[in-house]
Amino acid sequence: MSAKGNCYDNACAEIFFHSLKVEAIHGERIRTREQMRQQVFEYIELDDNRQRRHSAIGMISSEVFEARMIA
């Protein structure tokens, strides 16, 4: 976290969690922790658009970014 009053320090995380809640969790009947874990996993690994370019990582896709980090 940065200094008090900097509203951009965690914007990427807030956007992700907002999308997760709205697109994957809102309105679902989740009864166990395992169901929640599976729902979140499916959203991240299957539903999230992995080809969309992200401004926070230099306007490249998350797949390209991960490939560069591994190489």
Backbone torsions as a table, in degrees:
resi	resn	phi	psi	omega
1	MET	NA	143.4	178.9
2	SER	-94.8	-165.0	-176.3
3	ALA	-64.6	157.4	179.1
4	LYS	-58.4	134.6	177.4
5	GLY	96.6	-6.0	177.9
6	ASN	-88.0	104.6	-174.0
7	CYS	-81.0	-5.8	-176.6
8	TYR	-100.0	-0.6	-172.8
9	ASP	-67.9	-31.1	-179.6
10	ASN	-127.3	26.1	-177.4
11	ALA	-61.6	-38.8	-179.4
12	CYS	-62.2	-44.7	179.5
13	ALA	-66.2	-40.9	180.0
14	GLU	-64.2	-40.4	178.3
15	ILE	-63.7	-44.5	179.6
16	PHE	-61.0	-49.6	-177.1
17	PHE	-67.7	-32.3	174.8
18	HIS	-63.2	-47.6	179.1
19	SER	-61.6	-42.1	178.3
20	LEU	-58.9	-48.4	-178.6
21	LYS	-63.9	-46.8	-175.8
22	VAL	-70.6	-44.1	-173.0
23	GLU	-86.4	-29.1	-171.7
24	ALA	-115.7	-30.4	-169.5
25	ILE	-109.4	-38.0	-175.2
26	HIS	-57.7	124.7	177.8
27	GLY	86.7	-5.9	-179.9
28	GLU	-83.8	145.8	175.0
29	ARG	-95.2	96.4	-178.3
30	ILE	-108.3	119.2	-172.7
31	ARG	-102.0	-26.6	-177.4
32	THR	-127.6	163.0	176.8
33	ARG	-62.4	-37.2	179.6
34	GLU	-64.8	-39.1	176.3
35	GLN	-63.2	-41.8	178.1
36	MET	-63.8	-44.4	178.9
37	ARG	-58.8	-43.6	-180.0
38	GLN	-66.3	-41.0	179.5
39	GLN	-62.5	-44.5	179.7
40	VAL	-67.1	-42.7	178.3
41	PHE	-58.8	-47.4	-179.2
42	GLU	-62.6	-39.0	178.8
43	TYR	-63.8	-46.7	-176.5
44	ILE	-69.5	-46.2	-172.5
45	GLU	-87.8	-24.5	-175.1
46	LEU	-115.0	-42.7	-172.1
47	ASP	-90.7	-32.9	-177.4
48	ASP	-63.1	135.4	-176.9
49	ASN	-73.8	102.8	-176.3
50	ARG	-81.5	-9.3	178.1
51	GLN	-95.2	-12.6	-178.6
52	ARG	-66.0	135.9	178.8
53	ARG	-79.3	140.5	-177.2
54	HIS	-113.9	130.1	-179.1
55	SER	-68.3	-28.0	-177.3
56	ALA	-71.0	-17.3	-178.8
57	ILE	-120.7	31.6	172.9
58	GLY	82.1	30.6	177.5
59	MET	58.2	39.8	172.3
60	ILE	-121.1	163.4	-179.8
61	SER	-75.1	160.7	179.8
62	SER	-66.1	-29.9	177.6
63	GLU	-66.0	-44.6	179.1
64	VAL	-64.4	-42.8	179.5
65	PHE	-60.1	-46.8	179.7
66	GLU	-63.4	-39.3	179.4
67	ALA	-64.1	-39.9	178.3
68	ARG	-66.3	-36.4	-179.0
69	MET	-70.4	-32.1	-179.9
70	ILE	-75.0	-39.9	-175.4
71	ALA	-69.2	NA	NA
